[in-house]
């Protein structure tokens, strides 16, 4: 999710004073970034049964109930607090649905959430591969999107998670470190390793070229 809006702290201060309208505005401001974050991780096998907006609604309801506790002891920025809560909900949602529909869900299907299509694959590819990617053809753009989604889906969980956090949610190194419970340097190194692995999938010879430099 994108960094929190600049007026978040002001709304938090008003909420701390008991302003119910400020609470409503605060949660509303974070609804769409939270939806995008959840959509990036929603198993496509659940697409016909669950929408990211449904999960967002549950997260915001819990956030409303727990907001007073957060305001008493804000151990992390508000948007990261919401993100942490959303991750817990996602784990519960996937566990519950896989247990209830085990026979119907394809558990071997790579996780390529539809939420990845909300972002520009060309811009992401440019950040990973660093060429001038400006194809005008819609067919070329679709192929670029397909290749990128498949490559991300094939990564190990830890690598895929940092790629999603950095390139799609646009979290800073400091924010990634807070989410992962790592130092900023360690979080940055984990991301760089994930990018190298993603690049090696997209351009198989790239790892060999890097070793020869």
KEPABA-685467 format. One record per residue (C-alpha): residue in one letter; chain; x, y, z. Coordinates in Angstrom, 3 decimals. Layout:
N
[atom "a" "A" [X Y Z]]
...
END
This chain:
213
[atom "x" "A" [0.000 0.000 0.000]]
[atom "x" "A" [1.146 3.546 -0.610]]
[atom "x" "A" [2.469 5.703 2.258]]
[atom "x" "A" [-0.263 7.066 4.475]]
[atom "x" "A" [-1.922 10.361 3.481]]
[atom "x" "A" [-0.318 13.491 4.934]]
[atom "x" "A" [-3.330 14.293 7.101]]
[atom "x" "A" [-3.328 10.894 8.823]]
[atom "x" "A" [-1.645 12.217 11.960]]
[atom "x" "A" [-4.146 15.047 12.220]]
[atom "x" "A" [-7.029 12.580 11.954]]
[atom "x" "A" [-5.403 10.353 14.559]]
[atom "x" "A" [-5.111 13.315 16.918]]
[atom "x" "A" [-8.788 14.127 16.403]]
[atom "x" "A" [-9.756 10.478 16.910]]
[atom "x" "A" [-7.789 10.464 20.164]]
[atom "x" "A" [-10.047 13.309 21.335]]
[atom "x" "A" [-13.152 11.229 20.615]]
[atom "x" "A" [-14.076 12.650 17.197]]
[atom "x" "A" [-16.119 9.846 15.590]]
[atom "x" "A" [-16.233 11.626 12.211]]
[atom "x" "A" [-12.428 11.739 12.168]]
[atom "x" "A" [-12.341 7.970 12.737]]
[atom "x" "A" [-14.647 7.447 9.757]]
[atom "x" "A" [-12.482 9.688 7.533]]
[atom "x" "A" [-9.307 8.004 8.755]]
[atom "x" "A" [-10.504 4.531 7.834]]
[atom "x" "A" [-12.016 5.696 4.550]]
[atom "x" "A" [-8.689 7.247 3.462]]
[atom "x" "A" [-6.964 3.891 3.841]]
[atom "x" "A" [-9.668 1.694 2.304]]
[atom "x" "A" [-8.402 1.667 -1.289]]
[atom "x" "A" [-4.667 1.182 -0.514]]
[atom "x" "A" [-5.677 -1.648 1.809]]
[atom "x" "A" [-7.828 -3.221 -0.927]]
[atom "x" "A" [-4.897 -3.165 -3.352]]
[atom "x" "A" [-2.592 -4.730 -0.782]]
[atom "x" "A" [-5.081 -7.563 -0.159]]
[atom "x" "A" [-5.839 -8.094 -3.858]]
[atom "x" "A" [-2.129 -8.673 -4.479]]
[atom "x" "A" [-2.228 -11.700 -2.184]]
[atom "x" "A" [-5.707 -13.143 -2.684]]
[atom "x" "A" [-5.495 -16.697 -3.990]]
[atom "x" "A" [-7.131 -16.745 -7.460]]
[atom "x" "A" [-8.797 -20.027 -6.537]]
[atom "x" "A" [-10.983 -17.988 -4.178]]
[atom "x" "A" [-11.949 -15.376 -6.765]]
[atom "x" "A" [-15.433 -16.788 -7.247]]
[atom "x" "A" [-16.055 -17.001 -3.518]]
[atom "x" "A" [-14.457 -13.897 -2.070]]
[atom "x" "A" [-13.620 -10.346 -3.096]]
[atom "x" "A" [-10.783 -8.261 -1.692]]
[atom "x" "A" [-13.329 -5.630 -0.650]]
[atom "x" "A" [-14.992 -8.178 1.650]]
[atom "x" "A" [-11.712 -8.739 3.465]]
[atom "x" "A" [-11.113 -4.979 3.659]]
[atom "x" "A" [-14.469 -4.500 5.334]]
[atom "x" "A" [-13.597 -7.074 8.006]]
[atom "x" "A" [-10.179 -5.470 8.563]]
[atom "x" "A" [-11.642 -1.991 8.947]]
[atom "x" "A" [-14.275 -3.248 11.382]]
[atom "x" "A" [-11.558 -4.803 13.514]]
[atom "x" "A" [-9.457 -1.641 13.216]]
[atom "x" "A" [-12.397 0.419 14.449]]
[atom "x" "A" [-12.781 -1.869 17.472]]
[atom "x" "A" [-9.068 -1.814 18.299]]
[atom "x" "A" [-8.333 1.809 17.442]]
[atom "x" "A" [-8.477 3.021 21.044]]
[atom "x" "A" [-5.774 0.512 22.010]]
[atom "x" "A" [-3.630 1.606 19.077]]
[atom "x" "A" [-3.988 5.277 20.005]]
[atom "x" "A" [-2.809 4.518 23.536]]
[atom "x" "A" [0.323 2.794 22.260]]
[atom "x" "A" [1.073 3.427 18.555]]
[atom "x" "A" [4.070 1.125 18.144]]
[atom "x" "A" [4.132 1.551 14.343]]
[atom "x" "A" [2.752 3.946 11.704]]
[atom "x" "A" [-1.006 3.612 11.271]]
[atom "x" "A" [-0.881 2.274 7.700]]
[atom "x" "A" [1.573 -0.453 8.737]]
[atom "x" "A" [-0.685 -1.337 11.676]]
[atom "x" "A" [-3.578 -1.780 9.240]]
[atom "x" "A" [-1.350 -3.804 6.924]]
[atom "x" "A" [-0.317 -6.130 9.742]]
[atom "x" "A" [-3.953 -6.687 10.642]]
[atom "x" "A" [-4.816 -7.355 6.993]]
[atom "x" "A" [-2.070 -9.987 6.734]]
[atom "x" "A" [-3.547 -11.837 9.718]]
[atom "x" "A" [-6.977 -11.747 8.083]]
[atom "x" "A" [-5.544 -13.078 4.815]]
[atom "x" "A" [-3.951 -16.024 6.607]]
[atom "x" "A" [-7.261 -16.837 8.304]]
[atom "x" "A" [-9.227 -16.450 5.055]]
[atom "x" "A" [-6.977 -18.773 3.080]]
[atom "x" "A" [-6.870 -21.357 5.847]]
[atom "x" "A" [-10.636 -21.314 6.315]]
[atom "x" "A" [-11.489 -21.569 2.623]]
[atom "x" "A" [-8.907 -24.234 1.869]]
[atom "x" "A" [-10.200 -26.356 4.704]]
[atom "x" "A" [-13.848 -25.898 3.721]]
[atom "x" "A" [-13.376 -26.368 -0.025]]
[atom "x" "A" [-10.305 -28.603 -0.155]]
[atom "x" "A" [-11.706 -30.882 -2.827]]
[atom "x" "A" [-12.664 -28.018 -5.120]]
[atom "x" "A" [-9.641 -25.745 -4.830]]
[atom "x" "A" [-6.588 -26.362 -6.983]]
[atom "x" "A" [-3.920 -26.318 -4.294]]
[atom "x" "A" [-1.133 -26.704 -6.860]]
[atom "x" "A" [-2.137 -23.591 -8.784]]
[atom "x" "A" [0.545 -20.874 -8.678]]
[atom "x" "A" [-0.597 -17.779 -6.851]]
[atom "x" "A" [-0.993 -15.102 -9.520]]
[atom "x" "A" [-3.573 -12.748 -7.988]]
[atom "x" "A" [-5.633 -10.562 -10.270]]
[atom "x" "A" [-4.451 -7.627 -8.191]]
[atom "x" "A" [-1.126 -7.724 -10.028]]
[atom "x" "A" [-2.930 -6.441 -13.117]]
[atom "x" "A" [-3.820 -3.212 -11.287]]
[atom "x" "A" [-0.257 -2.008 -11.772]]
[atom "x" "A" [1.798 -1.215 -14.845]]
[atom "x" "A" [3.793 -4.311 -15.746]]
[atom "x" "A" [5.950 -2.207 -18.040]]
[atom "x" "A" [6.979 0.097 -15.189]]
[atom "x" "A" [7.741 -2.866 -12.934]]
[atom "x" "A" [9.752 -4.612 -15.655]]
[atom "x" "A" [11.706 -1.405 -16.199]]
[atom "x" "A" [12.638 -1.312 -12.508]]
[atom "x" "A" [13.734 -4.957 -12.541]]
[atom "x" "A" [15.437 -5.149 -15.938]]
[atom "x" "A" [16.326 -1.470 -16.411]]
[atom "x" "A" [15.799 -1.184 -20.176]]
[atom "x" "A" [13.699 1.415 -21.991]]
[atom "x" "A" [10.420 -0.434 -22.107]]
[atom "x" "A" [8.062 1.572 -24.286]]
[atom "x" "A" [6.192 -0.917 -26.514]]
[atom "x" "A" [3.144 0.539 -28.210]]
[atom "x" "A" [1.591 -2.790 -29.131]]
[atom "x" "A" [-1.182 -3.991 -26.824]]
[atom "x" "A" [-0.120 -7.554 -27.574]]
[atom "x" "A" [3.427 -6.822 -26.417]]
[atom "x" "A" [2.135 -5.210 -23.240]]
[atom "x" "A" [-0.078 -8.216 -22.512]]
[atom "x" "A" [2.854 -10.576 -23.007]]
[atom "x" "A" [4.960 -8.425 -20.680]]
[atom "x" "A" [2.247 -8.580 -18.023]]
[atom "x" "A" [1.889 -12.353 -18.405]]
[atom "x" "A" [5.643 -12.969 -18.151]]
[atom "x" "A" [5.977 -10.786 -15.085]]
[atom "x" "A" [3.046 -12.387 -13.274]]
[atom "x" "A" [4.329 -15.894 -14.001]]
[atom "x" "A" [7.844 -14.957 -12.859]]
[atom "x" "A" [6.605 -13.468 -9.583]]
[atom "x" "A" [4.382 -16.500 -8.970]]
[atom "x" "A" [7.373 -18.826 -9.373]]
[atom "x" "A" [9.435 -17.087 -6.676]]
[atom "x" "A" [9.810 -18.498 -3.179]]
[atom "x" "A" [7.363 -16.991 -0.674]]
[atom "x" "A" [9.906 -14.696 1.001]]
[atom "x" "A" [11.181 -13.356 -2.318]]
[atom "x" "A" [7.687 -12.827 -3.696]]
[atom "x" "A" [6.610 -10.983 -0.557]]
[atom "x" "A" [9.412 -8.394 -0.678]]
[atom "x" "A" [8.850 -7.870 -4.422]]
[atom "x" "A" [5.172 -7.165 -3.772]]
[atom "x" "A" [5.957 -4.854 -0.859]]
[atom "x" "A" [8.576 -2.817 -2.707]]
[atom "x" "A" [7.406 -2.702 -6.327]]
[atom "x" "A" [3.636 -2.935 -5.950]]
[atom "x" "A" [2.866 -1.499 -2.507]]
[atom "x" "A" [5.762 0.974 -2.831]]
[atom "x" "A" [6.891 0.555 0.771]]
[atom "x" "A" [10.177 2.206 1.689]]
[atom "x" "A" [13.146 0.172 2.944]]
[atom "x" "A" [12.392 1.458 6.436]]
[atom "x" "A" [8.754 0.338 6.196]]
[atom "x" "A" [9.753 -3.074 4.827]]
[atom "x" "A" [12.173 -3.457 7.720]]
[atom "x" "A" [9.388 -2.687 10.225]]
[atom "x" "A" [7.049 -5.216 8.581]]
[atom "x" "A" [9.691 -7.946 8.383]]
[atom "x" "A" [11.227 -7.319 11.799]]
[atom "x" "A" [14.657 -6.745 10.234]]
[atom "x" "A" [17.181 -3.954 10.182]]
[atom "x" "A" [16.823 -1.567 7.253]]
[atom "x" "A" [20.072 -2.867 5.740]]
[atom "x" "A" [18.924 -6.481 6.022]]
[atom "x" "A" [15.524 -5.682 4.462]]
[atom "x" "A" [17.234 -3.862 1.597]]
[atom "x" "A" [19.565 -6.810 1.002]]
[atom "x" "A" [16.646 -9.248 1.016]]
[atom "x" "A" [14.916 -7.148 -1.631]]
[atom "x" "A" [18.032 -6.936 -3.811]]
[atom "x" "A" [18.444 -10.706 -3.673]]
[atom "x" "A" [14.781 -11.151 -4.655]]
[atom "x" "A" [15.219 -8.775 -7.600]]
[atom "x" "A" [18.249 -10.736 -8.802]]
[atom "x" "A" [16.238 -13.965 -8.666]]
[atom "x" "A" [13.314 -12.364 -10.480]]
[atom "x" "A" [15.655 -10.968 -13.124]]
[atom "x" "A" [17.241 -14.401 -13.575]]
[atom "x" "A" [13.794 -15.887 -14.286]]
[atom "x" "A" [12.899 -13.158 -16.771]]
[atom "x" "A" [16.324 -13.236 -18.448]]
[atom "x" "A" [17.867 -16.663 -17.726]]
[atom "x" "A" [21.391 -15.610 -18.778]]
[atom "x" "A" [21.403 -12.514 -16.562]]
[atom "x" "A" [22.737 -14.341 -13.494]]
[atom "x" "A" [25.697 -15.662 -15.479]]
[atom "x" "A" [26.393 -12.212 -16.891]]
[atom "x" "A" [26.392 -10.742 -13.377]]
[atom "x" "A" [28.860 -13.383 -12.198]]
[atom "x" "A" [31.227 -12.573 -15.091]]
[atom "x" "A" [31.354 -8.855 -14.329]]
END
